[in-house]
Structure formats: C-alpha cells, structure tokens
C-alpha cells in the first residue's frame, strides 16, 4: 500500500472516529502533497510524500520551540499532538547511535578529511536519512565527526 493510500485510509478512519486533530493533520498532508504534484506536474511517489511530511515535521518542531519560548503551553500541546501524527506516517526514525554509525560509514566511503568536505558527506547522507532523521541532527553529527 502506497503512502498516499495510507493517508486516504487514515482520513476515512479519522472521519469515522470523529478525531478532529488527526483529520486536520491528514488533510493538511494531503493538501500539501496535491500542491507539490501540481507544482511538479507529476504524481508524487512515496519518497516525494515522505519529503512533504518531513517538511511538516520540521515546521512543527520549530513551532514547538517558539511556543515554548513564548510560554504558550496550549499551542505546544497542539503542535506536539500533530507532530506525533505526522511521525506515524514516516519510516522508523534513526537513533543517535544509528545516525553516528551511518555518518561514520559515509565519511569513510567518501574519503572526507575535514569540515571542508561536509557538503560532500551531506550530499550522500541526505537521501539516506530523509524522513528517518532530523536534518539538523545529522548535520551536527557530521560537523562533530569531521572536526
């Protein structure tokens, strides 16, 4: 079953269960997927849908951080609930140890020597970690290991 089909099923289940938060999150994903398809003039595959969801996850994490700084716990709770729903549609997230192992392997394969080779390493890592790890975490791990 494709990710788009999973989203359709999730929307139907949320409607039946009258789960407004889940329904809203799934509709948001479907809307952005449709907009991306219109922009690219082609239907998105699972990887394209994962990229859309990853963008939404990144936005939610940033919103949570800003709401916490502004002492708006009500909005933090809403964003965290949406984040949990979004993460449910992504592949299993990589742990910090798995990210470190993956970065170490890519650094060895690419022959990166120092921080100046970070772009080369990130170019290889990005497709491997999209939807499975936060880009900021991956970037920080690469910096740490190349320093």
N, CA, C and O atoms as a GROMACS GRO file, in nm:
protein
  588
    1UNK      N    1   0.083  -0.117   0.000
    1UNK     CA    2   0.000   0.000   0.000
    1UNK      C    3   0.089   0.125   0.000
    1UNK      O    4   0.179   0.138   0.083
    2UNK      N    5   0.063   0.216  -0.093
    2UNK     CA    6   0.143   0.337  -0.101
    2UNK      C    7   0.109   0.431   0.015
    2UNK      O    8   0.008   0.415   0.083
    3UNK      N    9   0.196   0.527   0.034
    3UNK     CA   10   0.176   0.623   0.142
    3UNK      C   11   0.052   0.708   0.117
    3UNK      O   12  -0.019   0.745   0.211
    4UNK      N   13   0.026   0.740  -0.009
    4UNK     CA   14  -0.095   0.817  -0.041
    4UNK      C   15  -0.221   0.737  -0.007
    4UNK      O   16  -0.319   0.794   0.041
    5UNK      N   17  -0.218   0.607  -0.031
    5UNK     CA   18  -0.332   0.523   0.005
    5UNK      C   19  -0.348   0.516   0.157
    5UNK      O   20  -0.460   0.516   0.208
    6UNK      N   21  -0.236   0.510   0.226
    6UNK     CA   22  -0.240   0.509   0.373
    6UNK      C   23  -0.303   0.638   0.426
    6UNK      O   24  -0.379   0.636   0.522
    7UNK      N   25  -0.269   0.751   0.362
    7UNK     CA   26  -0.326   0.879   0.403
    7UNK      C   27  -0.477   0.881   0.379
    7UNK      O   28  -0.552   0.931   0.463
    8UNK      N   29  -0.520   0.828   0.266
    8UNK     CA   30  -0.664   0.821   0.237
    8UNK      C   31  -0.736   0.738   0.343
    8UNK      O   32  -0.841   0.777   0.393
    9UNK      N   33  -0.679   0.621   0.375
    9UNK     CA   34  -0.739   0.534   0.478
    9UNK      C   35  -0.742   0.604   0.614
    9UNK      O   36  -0.841   0.596   0.687
   10UNK      N   37  -0.632   0.672   0.648
   10UNK     CA   38  -0.625   0.742   0.776
   10UNK      C   39  -0.730   0.852   0.784
   10UNK      O   40  -0.788   0.876   0.890
   11UNK      N   41  -0.754   0.919   0.671
   11UNK     CA   42  -0.855   1.024   0.670
   11UNK      C   43  -0.995   0.965   0.693
   11UNK      O   44  -1.074   1.020   0.770
   12UNK      N   45  -1.023   0.854   0.626
   12UNK     CA   46  -1.154   0.790   0.644
   12UNK      C   47  -1.173   0.744   0.788
   12UNK      O   48  -1.280   0.762   0.846
   13UNK      N   49  -1.069   0.684   0.846
   13UNK     CA   50  -1.078   0.636   0.985
   13UNK      C   51  -1.097   0.752   1.082
   13UNK      O   52  -1.173   0.741   1.178
   14UNK      N   53  -1.027   0.864   1.056
   14UNK     CA   54  -1.040   0.981   1.144
   14UNK      C   55  -1.180   1.040   1.134
   14UNK      O   56  -1.236   1.086   1.234
   15UNK      N   57  -1.237   1.037   1.014
   15UNK     CA   58  -1.375   1.086   0.998
   15UNK      C   59  -1.473   0.998   1.076
   15UNK      O   60  -1.560   1.049   1.147
   16UNK      N   61  -1.457   0.868   1.062
   16UNK     CA   62  -1.547   0.775   1.132
   16UNK      C   63  -1.534   0.788   1.284
   16UNK      O   64  -1.633   0.781   1.357
   17UNK      N   65  -1.411   0.807   1.331
   17UNK     CA   66  -1.386   0.817   1.475
   17UNK      C   67  -1.412   0.959   1.528
   17UNK      O   68  -1.406   0.982   1.649
   18UNK      N   69  -1.439   1.051   1.439
   18UNK     CA   70  -1.459   1.193   1.475
   18UNK      C   71  -1.338   1.249   1.549
   18UNK      O   72  -1.351   1.324   1.646
   19UNK      N   73  -1.220   1.211   1.501
   19UNK     CA   74  -1.094   1.257   1.558
   19UNK      C   75  -1.051   1.381   1.479
   19UNK      O   76  -0.982   1.371   1.377
   20UNK      N   77  -1.092   1.497   1.528
   20UNK     CA   78  -1.070   1.622   1.454
   20UNK      C   79  -0.922   1.656   1.434
   20UNK      O   80  -0.883   1.702   1.326
   21UNK      N   81  -0.841   1.632   1.536
   21UNK     CA   82  -0.699   1.665   1.524
   21UNK      C   83  -0.632   1.578   1.418
   21UNK      O   84  -0.559   1.630   1.333
   22UNK      N   85  -0.657   1.449   1.422
   22UNK     CA   86  -0.597   1.358   1.323
   22UNK      C   87  -0.649   1.391   1.183
   22UNK      O   88  -0.573   1.391   1.086
   23UNK      N   89  -0.778   1.418   1.172
   23UNK     CA   90  -0.838   1.452   1.043
   23UNK      C   91  -0.774   1.578   0.987
   23UNK      O   92  -0.742   1.584   0.868
   24UNK      N   93  -0.756   1.676   1.070
   24UNK     CA   94  -0.694   1.803   1.028
   24UNK      C   95  -0.551   1.780   0.979
   24UNK      O   96  -0.511   1.834   0.876
   25UNK      N   97  -0.474   1.701   1.054
   25UNK     CA   98  -0.334   1.674   1.017
   25UNK      C   99  -0.326   1.598   0.884
   25UNK      O  100  -0.244   1.630   0.798
   26UNK      N  101  -0.411   1.497   0.867
   26UNK     CA  102  -0.408   1.418   0.744
   26UNK      C  103  -0.451   1.504   0.625
   26UNK      O  104  -0.392   1.495   0.517
   27UNK      N  105  -0.553   1.586   0.644
   27UNK     CA  106  -0.596   1.674   0.535
   27UNK      C  107  -0.486   1.772   0.497
   27UNK      O  108  -0.467   1.803   0.379
   28UNK      N  109  -0.412   1.821   0.597
   28UNK     CA  110  -0.302   1.913   0.570
   28UNK      C  111  -0.195   1.844   0.485
   28UNK      O  112  -0.145   1.901   0.388
   29UNK      N  113  -0.162   1.720   0.520
   29UNK     CA  114  -0.062   1.645   0.443
   29UNK      C  115  -0.111   1.626   0.300
   29UNK      O  116  -0.037   1.653   0.204
   30UNK      N  117  -0.234   1.580   0.285
   30UNK     CA  118  -0.288   1.553   0.151
   30UNK      C  119  -0.291   1.680   0.067
   30UNK      O  120  -0.264   1.676  -0.053
   31UNK      N  121  -0.325   1.792   0.129
   31UNK     CA  122  -0.330   1.919   0.057
   31UNK      C  123  -0.191   1.960   0.007
   31UNK      O  124  -0.175   2.001  -0.108
   32UNK      N  125  -0.092   1.947   0.093
   32UNK     CA  126   0.044   1.983   0.052
   32UNK      C  127   0.099   1.888  -0.054
   32UNK      O  128   0.171   1.929  -0.144
   33UNK      N  129   0.064   1.760  -0.043
   33UNK     CA  130   0.105   1.663  -0.145
   33UNK      C  131   0.044   1.702  -0.280
   33UNK      O  132   0.112   1.702  -0.383
   34UNK      N  133  -0.084   1.736  -0.278
   34UNK     CA  134  -0.152   1.774  -0.402
   34UNK      C  135  -0.090   1.900  -0.461
   34UNK      O  136  -0.069   1.908  -0.582
   35UNK      N  137  -0.059   1.999  -0.376
   35UNK     CA  138   0.006   2.121  -0.424
   35UNK      C  139   0.142   2.091  -0.485
   35UNK      O  140   0.177   2.148  -0.589
   36UNK      N  141   0.219   2.004  -0.422
   36UNK     CA  142   0.351   1.968  -0.474
   36UNK      C  143   0.337   1.898  -0.609
   36UNK      O  144   0.418   1.920  -0.700
   37UNK      N  145   0.235   1.812  -0.623
   37UNK     CA  146   0.211   1.744  -0.751
   37UNK      C  147   0.176   1.844  -0.860
   37UNK      O  148   0.219   1.830  -0.975
   38UNK      N  149   0.099   1.945  -0.826
   38UNK     CA  150   0.063   2.048  -0.924
   38UNK      C  151   0.187   2.126  -0.965
   38UNK      O  152   0.207   2.154  -1.084
   39UNK      N  153   0.271   2.161  -0.867
   39UNK     CA  154   0.396   2.234  -0.896
   39UNK      C  155   0.486   2.154  -0.989
   39UNK      O  156   0.541   2.208  -1.085
   40UNK      N  157   0.501   2.025  -0.962
   40UNK     CA  158   0.594   1.941  -1.037
   40UNK      C  159   0.530   1.878  -1.160
   40UNK      O  160   0.599   1.816  -1.241
   41UNK      N  161   0.400   1.895  -1.175
   41UNK     CA  162   0.326   1.842  -1.290
   41UNK      C  163   0.344   1.691  -1.307
   41UNK      O  164   0.352   1.640  -1.418
   42UNK      N  165   0.349   1.622  -1.193
   42UNK     CA  166   0.357   1.476  -1.193
   42UNK      C  167   0.310   1.426  -1.058
   42UNK      O  168   0.308   1.499  -0.959
   43UNK      N  169   0.272   1.298  -1.055
   43UNK     CA  170   0.227   1.238  -0.930
   43UNK      C  171   0.348   1.203  -0.844
   43UNK      O  172   0.448   1.152  -0.894
   44UNK      N  173   0.338   1.231  -0.714
   44UNK     CA  174   0.449   1.202  -0.623
   44UNK      C  175   0.451   1.054  -0.586
   44UNK      O  176   0.347   0.992  -0.566
   45UNK      N  177   0.572   1.000  -0.578
   45UNK     CA  178   0.587   0.864  -0.528
   45UNK      C  179   0.601   0.872  -0.375
   45UNK      O  180   0.590   0.980  -0.317
   46UNK      N  181   0.623   0.758  -0.311
   46UNK     CA  182   0.634   0.756  -0.165
   46UNK      C  183   0.745   0.847  -0.114
   46UNK      O  184   0.729   0.913  -0.012
   47UNK      N  185   0.858   0.850  -0.185
   47UNK     CA  186   0.970   0.935  -0.142
   47UNK      C  187   0.930   1.082  -0.144
   47UNK      O  188   0.967   1.157  -0.054
   48UNK      N  189   0.856   1.124  -0.246
   48UNK     CA  190   0.808   1.261  -0.254
   48UNK      C  191   0.714   1.295  -0.140
   48UNK      O  192   0.720   1.404  -0.083
   49UNK      N  193   0.626   1.202  -0.107
   49UNK     CA  194   0.531   1.222   0.004
   49UNK      C  195   0.608   1.230   0.136
   49UNK      O  196   0.575   1.311   0.223
   50UNK      N  197   0.710   1.147   0.151
   50UNK     CA  198   0.792   1.150   0.273
   50UNK      C  199   0.861   1.285   0.287
   50UNK      O  200   0.872   1.338   0.398
   51UNK      N  201   0.908   1.342   0.176
   51UNK     CA  202   0.972   1.473   0.181
   51UNK      C  203   0.873   1.580   0.227
   51UNK      O  204   0.909   1.668   0.306
   52UNK      N  205   0.749   1.573   0.179
   52UNK     CA  206   0.646   1.668   0.221
   52UNK      C  207   0.621   1.654   0.371
   52UNK      O  208   0.616   1.755   0.442
   53UNK      N  209   0.605   1.532   0.418
   53UNK     CA  210   0.579   1.509   0.560
   53UNK      C  211   0.699   1.553   0.644
   53UNK      O  212   0.682   1.608   0.753
   54UNK      N  213   0.820   1.528   0.594
   54UNK     CA  214   0.941   1.571   0.666
   54UNK      C  215   0.944   1.722   0.683
   54UNK      O  216   0.985   1.772   0.788
   55UNK      N  217   0.902   1.794   0.580
   55UNK     CA  218   0.896   1.939   0.588
   55UNK      C  219   0.798   1.982   0.698
   55UNK      O  220   0.827   2.073   0.776
   56UNK      N  221   0.684   1.916   0.702
   56UNK     CA  222   0.584   1.948   0.805
   56UNK      C  223   0.637   1.917   0.945
   56UNK      O  224   0.611   1.992   1.039
   57UNK      N  225   0.710   1.807   0.959
   57UNK     CA  226   0.767   1.770   1.089
   57UNK      C  227   0.865   1.878   1.133
   57UNK      O  228   0.865   1.918   1.250
   58UNK      N  229   0.948   1.923   1.040
   58UNK     CA  230   1.046   2.027   1.073
   58UNK      C  231   0.975   2.155   1.117
   58UNK      O  232   1.018   2.220   1.212
   59UNK      N  233   0.866   2.190   1.048
   59UNK     CA  234   0.790   2.309   1.085
   59UNK      C  235   0.730   2.294   1.225
   59UNK      O  236   0.734   2.389   1.304
   60UNK      N  237   0.676   2.176   1.256
   60UNK     CA  238   0.616   2.153   1.387
   60UNK      C  239   0.720   2.165   1.498
   60UNK      O  240   0.694   2.224   1.602
   61UNK      N  241   0.838   2.108   1.475
   61UNK     CA  242   0.943   2.115   1.578
   61UNK      C  243   0.985   2.260   1.603
   61UNK      O  244   1.007   2.299   1.718
   62UNK      N  245   0.996   2.339   1.497
   62UNK     CA  246   1.032   2.480   1.512
   62UNK      C  247   0.921   2.555   1.585
   62UNK      O  248   0.949   2.638   1.672
   63UNK      N  249   0.795   2.527   1.552
   63UNK     CA  250   0.682   2.591   1.618
   63UNK      C  251   0.680   2.558   1.767
   63UNK      O  252   0.656   2.645   1.851
   64UNK      N  253   0.706   2.432   1.800
   64UNK     CA  254   0.709   2.391   1.941
   64UNK      C  255   0.815   2.470   2.016
   64UNK      O  256   0.791   2.518   2.127
   65UNK      N  257   0.932   2.484   1.955
   65UNK     CA  258   1.041   2.558   2.020
   65UNK      C  259   0.999   2.703   2.045
   65UNK      O  260   1.020   2.757   2.153
   66UNK      N  261   0.938   2.767   1.943
   66UNK     CA  262   0.898   2.907   1.956
   66UNK      C  263   0.785   2.924   2.057
   66UNK      O  264   0.785   3.020   2.134
   67UNK      N  265   0.690   2.832   2.058
   67UNK     CA  266   0.580   2.842   2.154
   67UNK      C  267   0.629   2.821   2.296
   67UNK      O  268   0.577   2.882   2.390
   68UNK      N  269   0.729   2.734   2.314
   68UNK     CA  270   0.784   2.714   2.448
   68UNK      C  271   0.853   2.842   2.496
   68UNK      O  272   0.841   2.878   2.613
   69UNK      N  273   0.923   2.908   2.406
   69UNK     CA  274   0.988   3.034   2.442
   69UNK      C  275   0.885   3.141   2.479
   69UNK      O  276   0.910   3.226   2.564
   70UNK      N  277   0.770   3.135   2.414
   70UNK     CA  278   0.663   3.232   2.439
   70UNK      C  279   0.568   3.190   2.550
   70UNK      O  280   0.466   3.256   2.572
   71UNK      N  281   0.600   3.081   2.620
   71UNK     CA  282   0.516   3.031   2.729
   71UNK      C  283   0.371   3.007   2.686
   71UNK      O  284   0.277   3.046   2.756
   72UNK      N  285   0.353   2.943   2.572
   72UNK     CA  286   0.219   2.911   2.522
   72UNK      C  287   0.201   2.759   2.523
   72UNK      O  288   0.204   2.695   2.418
   73UNK      N  289   0.182   2.703   2.641
   73UNK     CA  290   0.175   2.558   2.657
   73UNK      C  291   0.058   2.498   2.580
   73UNK      O  292   0.068   2.385   2.532
   74UNK      N  293  -0.054   2.572   2.567
   74UNK     CA  294  -0.168   2.521   2.493
   74UNK      C  295  -0.132   2.493   2.347
   74UNK      O  296  -0.171   2.391   2.290
   75UNK      N  297  -0.056   2.585   2.287
   75UNK     CA  298  -0.013   2.567   2.148
   75UNK      C  299   0.096   2.461   2.135
   75UNK      O  300   0.102   2.390   2.036
   76UNK      N  301   0.181   2.451   2.236
   76UNK     CA  302   0.285   2.348   2.238
   76UNK      C  303   0.219   2.210   2.236
   76UNK      O  304   0.261   2.122   2.161
   77UNK      N  305   0.117   2.192   2.318
   77UNK     CA  306   0.047   2.064   2.325
   77UNK      C  307  -0.016   2.027   2.191
   77UNK      O  308  -0.008   1.912   2.148
   78UNK      N  309  -0.078   2.125   2.125
   78UNK     CA  310  -0.143   2.100   1.995
   78UNK      C  311  -0.038   2.061   1.890
   78UNK      O  312  -0.058   1.966   1.814
   79UNK      N  313   0.073   2.134   1.887
   79UNK     CA  314   0.178   2.105   1.789
   79UNK      C  315   0.241   1.968   1.815
   79UNK      O  316   0.271   1.895   1.721
   80UNK      N  317   0.261   1.934   1.942
   80UNK     CA  318   0.319   1.803   1.975
   80UNK      C  319   0.225   1.690   1.934
   80UNK      O  320   0.271   1.585   1.889
   81UNK      N  321   0.096   1.710   1.948
   81UNK     CA  322  -0.001   1.609   1.906
   81UNK      C  323   0.003   1.592   1.754
   81UNK      O  324   0.000   1.480   1.703
   82UNK      N  325   0.010   1.704   1.681
   82UNK     CA  326   0.021   1.696   1.535
   82UNK      C  327   0.152   1.629   1.493
   82UNK      O  328   0.155   1.549   1.400
   83UNK      N  329   0.259   1.662   1.564
   83UNK     CA  330   0.390   1.602   1.534
   83UNK      C  331   0.384   1.451   1.549
   83UNK      O  332   0.439   1.378   1.465
   84UNK      N  333   0.320   1.402   1.653
   84UNK     CA  334   0.308   1.258   1.674
   84UNK      C  335   0.232   1.193   1.559
   84UNK      O  336   0.267   1.083   1.516
   85UNK      N  337   0.129   1.258   1.511
   85UNK     CA  338   0.052   1.206   1.398
   85UNK      C  339   0.138   1.201   1.272
   85UNK      O  340   0.139   1.102   1.200
   86UNK      N  341   0.211   1.310   1.247
   86UNK     CA  342   0.297   1.317   1.128
   86UNK      C  343   0.406   1.209   1.132
   86UNK      O  344   0.433   1.144   1.031
   87UNK      N  345   0.467   1.190   1.248
   87UNK     CA  346   0.573   1.090   1.261
   87UNK      C  347   0.521   0.949   1.236
   87UNK      O  348   0.597   0.861   1.198
   88UNK      N  349   0.392   0.929   1.257
   88UNK     CA  350   0.332   0.798   1.232
   88UNK      C  351   0.332   0.759   1.085
   88UNK      O  352   0.322   0.641   1.053
   89UNK      N  353   0.344   0.856   0.996
   89UNK     CA  354   0.344   0.828   0.853
   89UNK      C  355   0.486   0.816   0.796
   89UNK      O  356   0.503   0.779   0.680
   90UNK      N  357   0.585   0.848   0.877
   90UNK     CA  358   0.724   0.839   0.832
   90UNK      C  359   0.781   0.702   0.868
   90UNK      O  360   0.731   0.635   0.958
   91UNK      N  361   0.887   0.662   0.797
   91UNK     CA  362   0.955   0.537   0.834
   91UNK      C  363   1.012   0.550   0.976
   91UNK      O  364   1.023   0.661   1.029
   92UNK      N  365   1.047   0.439   1.035
   92UNK     CA  366   1.103   0.441   1.171
   92UNK      C  367   1.222   0.537   1.177
   92UNK      O  368   1.308   0.537   1.089
   93UNK      N  369   1.224   0.617   1.283
   93UNK     CA  370   1.329   0.716   1.299
   93UNK      C  371   1.460   0.649   1.343
   93UNK      O  372   1.460   0.552   1.420
   94UNK      N  373   1.570   0.703   1.294
   94UNK     CA  374   1.701   0.651   1.331
   94UNK      C  375   1.738   0.702   1.469
   94UNK      O  376   1.709   0.816   1.504
   95UNK      N  377   1.803   0.618   1.548
   95UNK     CA  378   1.851   0.659   1.680
   95UNK      C  379   1.981   0.737   1.662
   95UNK      O  380   2.039   0.738   1.554
   96UNK      N  381   2.026   0.802   1.768
   96UNK     CA  382   2.150   0.879   1.763
   96UNK      C  383   2.268   0.788   1.728
   96UNK      O  384   2.358   0.827   1.654
   97UNK      N  385   2.268   0.666   1.782
   97UNK     CA  386   2.375   0.570   1.754
   97UNK      C  387   2.374   0.531   1.606
   97UNK      O  388   2.480   0.525   1.543
   98UNK      N  389   2.256   0.505   1.551
   98UNK     CA  390   2.246   0.467   1.410
   98UNK      C  391   2.290   0.581   1.319
   98UNK      O  392   2.354   0.559   1.217
   99UNK      N  393   2.256   0.704   1.357
   99UNK     CA  394   2.298   0.820   1.278
   99UNK      C  395   2.449   0.830   1.279
   99UNK      O  396   2.512   0.851   1.175
  100UNK      N  397   2.509   0.815   1.397
  100UNK     CA  398   2.655   0.823   1.409
  100UNK      C  399   2.723   0.715   1.325
  100UNK      O  400   2.822   0.742   1.257
  101UNK      N  401   2.670   0.592   1.330
  101UNK     CA  402   2.727   0.483   1.251
  101UNK      C  403   2.716   0.512   1.101
  101UNK      O  404   2.810   0.488   1.026
  102UNK      N  405   2.601   0.562   1.059
  102UNK     CA  406   2.580   0.593   0.918
  102UNK      C  407   2.673   0.704   0.872
  102UNK      O  408   2.732   0.696   0.764
  103UNK      N  409   2.687   0.808   0.953
  103UNK     CA  410   2.776   0.920   0.919
  103UNK      C  411   2.920   0.872   0.912
  103UNK      O  412   2.993   0.909   0.820
  104UNK      N  413   2.961   0.790   1.007
  104UNK     CA  414   3.098   0.737   1.008
  104UNK      C  415   3.125   0.656   0.882
  104UNK      O  416   3.231   0.668   0.821
  105UNK      N  417   3.028   0.573   0.844
  105UNK     CA  418   3.044   0.491   0.724
  105UNK      C  419   3.055   0.578   0.598
  105UNK      O  420   3.141   0.553   0.513
  106UNK      N  421   2.969   0.680   0.587
  106UNK     CA  422   2.971   0.767   0.469
  106UNK      C  423   3.101   0.848   0.463
  106UNK      O  424   3.156   0.870   0.356
  107UNK      N  425   3.149   0.893   0.579
  107UNK     CA  426   3.275   0.967   0.582
  107UNK      C  427   3.389   0.877   0.533
  107UNK      O  428   3.474   0.921   0.455
  108UNK      N  429   3.389   0.752   0.578
  108UNK     CA  430   3.492   0.658   0.533
  108UNK      C  431   3.484   0.630   0.384
  108UNK      O  432   3.586   0.625   0.317
  109UNK      N  433   3.362   0.611   0.332
  109UNK     CA  434   3.344   0.581   0.190
  109UNK      C  435   3.378   0.700   0.101
  109UNK      O  436   3.432   0.682  -0.008
  110UNK      N  437   3.347   0.821   0.148
  110UNK     CA  438   3.369   0.939   0.064
  110UNK      C  439   3.511   0.993   0.076
  110UNK      O  440   3.554   1.074  -0.005
  111UNK      N  441   3.583   0.948   0.177
  111UNK     CA  442   3.720   0.994   0.196
  111UNK      C  443   3.729   1.136   0.248
  111UNK      O  444   3.829   1.204   0.227
  112UNK      N  445   3.625   1.183   0.316
  112UNK     CA  446   3.623   1.319   0.370
  112UNK      C  447   3.732   1.334   0.477
  112UNK      O  448   3.750   1.247   0.561
  113UNK      N  449   3.802   1.446   0.472
  113UNK     CA  450   3.914   1.469   0.562
  113UNK      C  451   3.883   1.569   0.673
  113UNK      O  452   3.926   1.550   0.786
  114UNK      N  453   3.808   1.673   0.641
  114UNK     CA  454   3.782   1.777   0.741
  114UNK      C  455   3.648   1.842   0.716
  114UNK      O  456   3.568   1.797   0.635
  115UNK      N  457   3.626   1.950   0.789
  115UNK     CA  458   3.499   2.020   0.783
  115UNK      C  459   3.471   2.076   0.642
  115UNK      O  460   3.356   2.099   0.606
  116UNK      N  461   3.576   2.096   0.565
  116UNK     CA  462   3.558   2.148   0.427
  116UNK      C  463   3.487   2.046   0.338
  116UNK      O  464   3.433   2.083   0.234
  117UNK      N  465   3.487   1.919   0.376
  117UNK     CA  466   3.422   1.814   0.299
  117UNK      C  467   3.280   1.785   0.347
  117UNK      O  468   3.218   1.686   0.306
  118UNK      N  469   3.227   1.871   0.434
  118UNK     CA  470   3.095   1.847   0.491
  118UNK      C  471   2.987   1.841   0.381
  118UNK      O  472   2.897   1.757   0.388
  119UNK      N  473   2.996   1.927   0.282
  119UNK     CA  474   2.898   1.928   0.173
  119UNK      C  475   2.894   1.796   0.098
  119UNK      O  476   2.788   1.745   0.063
  120UNK      N  477   3.012   1.741   0.074
  120UNK     CA  478   3.022   1.612   0.004
  120UNK      C  479   2.956   1.501   0.085
  120UNK      O  480   2.887   1.416   0.029
  121UNK      N  481   2.978   1.502   0.216
  121UNK     CA  482   2.920   1.400   0.304
  121UNK      C  483   2.768   1.417   0.313
  121UNK      O  484   2.694   1.319   0.304
  122UNK      N  485   2.723   1.540   0.329
  122UNK     CA  486   2.578   1.567   0.341
  122UNK      C  487   2.505   1.531   0.212
  122UNK      O  488   2.390   1.487   0.216
  123UNK      N  489   2.570   1.548   0.099
  123UNK     CA  490   2.508   1.515  -0.030
  123UNK      C  491   2.476   1.366  -0.037
  123UNK      O  492   2.372   1.327  -0.091
  124UNK      N  493   2.564   1.283   0.019
  124UNK     CA  494   2.541   1.138   0.020
  124UNK      C  495   2.440   1.101   0.130
  124UNK      O  496   2.356   1.013   0.110
  125UNK      N  497   2.449   1.167   0.245
  125UNK     CA  498   2.365   1.132   0.359
  125UNK      C  499   2.220   1.173   0.344
  125UNK      O  500   2.131   1.101   0.390
  126UNK      N  501   2.194   1.286   0.282
  126UNK     CA  502   2.058   1.339   0.276
  126UNK      C  503   1.956   1.239   0.221
  126UNK      O  504   1.852   1.220   0.283
  127UNK      N  505   1.982   1.174   0.106
  127UNK     CA  506   1.883   1.077   0.058
  127UNK      C  507   1.868   0.957   0.152
  127UNK      O  508   1.761   0.895   0.156
  128UNK      N  509   1.972   0.923   0.226
  128UNK     CA  510   1.966   0.808   0.316
  128UNK      C  511   1.886   0.837   0.444
  128UNK      O  512   1.830   0.746   0.505
  129UNK      N  513   1.882   0.964   0.483
  129UNK     CA  514   1.818   0.998   0.611
  129UNK      C  515   1.686   1.073   0.596
  129UNK      O  516   1.619   1.097   0.696
  130UNK      N  517   1.647   1.110   0.475
  130UNK     CA  518   1.523   1.186   0.456
  130UNK      C  519   1.405   1.110   0.514
  130UNK      O  520   1.379   0.995   0.478
  131UNK      N  521   1.334   1.176   0.604
  131UNK     CA  522   1.218   1.114   0.667
  131UNK      C  523   1.251   1.021   0.782
  131UNK      O  524   1.162   0.979   0.857
  132UNK      N  525   1.379   0.988   0.797
  132UNK     CA  526   1.418   0.894   0.902
  132UNK      C  527   1.498   0.961   1.013
  132UNK      O  528   1.517   0.902   1.119
  133UNK      N  529   1.544   1.085   0.988
  133UNK     CA  530   1.621   1.157   1.090
  133UNK      C  531   1.610   1.306   1.062
  133UNK      O  532   1.594   1.348   0.947
  134UNK      N  533   1.618   1.385   1.167
  134UNK     CA  534   1.614   1.530   1.156
  134UNK      C  535   1.743   1.578   1.089
  134UNK      O  536   1.852   1.540   1.132
  135UNK      N  537   1.730   1.659   0.986
  135UNK     CA  538   1.847   1.708   0.913
  135UNK      C  539   1.944   1.784   1.001
  135UNK      O  540   2.066   1.775   0.982
  136UNK      N  541   1.892   1.858   1.098
  136UNK     CA  542   1.977   1.934   1.189
  136UNK      C  543   2.064   1.840   1.273
  136UNK      O  544   2.182   1.865   1.294
  137UNK      N  545   2.005   1.732   1.319
  137UNK     CA  546   2.079   1.633   1.399
  137UNK      C  547   2.188   1.568   1.315
  137UNK      O  548   2.301   1.550   1.362
  138UNK      N  549   2.154   1.532   1.192
  138UNK     CA  550   2.253   1.471   1.102
  138UNK      C  551   2.367   1.568   1.076
  138UNK      O  552   2.484   1.530   1.081
  139UNK      N  553   2.333   1.694   1.048
  139UNK     CA  554   2.433   1.796   1.020
  139UNK      C  555   2.527   1.816   1.139
  139UNK      O  556   2.648   1.826   1.122
  140UNK      N  557   2.470   1.822   1.259
  140UNK     CA  558   2.553   1.839   1.379
  140UNK      C  559   2.645   1.718   1.400
  140UNK      O  560   2.759   1.734   1.443
  141UNK      N  561   2.596   1.598   1.370
  141UNK     CA  562   2.678   1.478   1.385
  141UNK      C  563   2.794   1.480   1.285
  141UNK      O  564   2.907   1.445   1.320
  142UNK      N  565   2.766   1.522   1.162
  142UNK     CA  566   2.871   1.531   1.061
  142UNK      C  567   2.976   1.633   1.105
  142UNK      O  568   3.096   1.605   1.096
  143UNK      N  569   2.934   1.749   1.151
  143UNK     CA  570   3.029   1.851   1.198
  143UNK      C  571   3.116   1.798   1.310
  143UNK      O  572   3.238   1.817   1.309
  144UNK      N  573   3.053   1.730   1.406
  144UNK     CA  574   3.126   1.678   1.521
  144UNK      C  575   3.231   1.576   1.478
  144UNK      O  576   3.344   1.578   1.527
  145UNK      N  577   3.193   1.486   1.385
  145UNK     CA  578   3.285   1.380   1.344
  145UNK      C  579   3.394   1.429   1.249
  145UNK      O  580   3.502   1.370   1.243
  146UNK      N  581   3.367   1.537   1.175
  146UNK     CA  582   3.468   1.589   1.084
  146UNK      C  583   3.565   1.686   1.152
  146UNK      O  584   3.672   1.714   1.098
  147UNK      N  585   3.527   1.736   1.268
  147UNK     CA  586   3.614   1.833   1.338
  147UNK      C  587   3.733   1.766   1.402
  147UNK      O  588   3.816   1.834   1.465
   0.00000   0.00000   0.00000
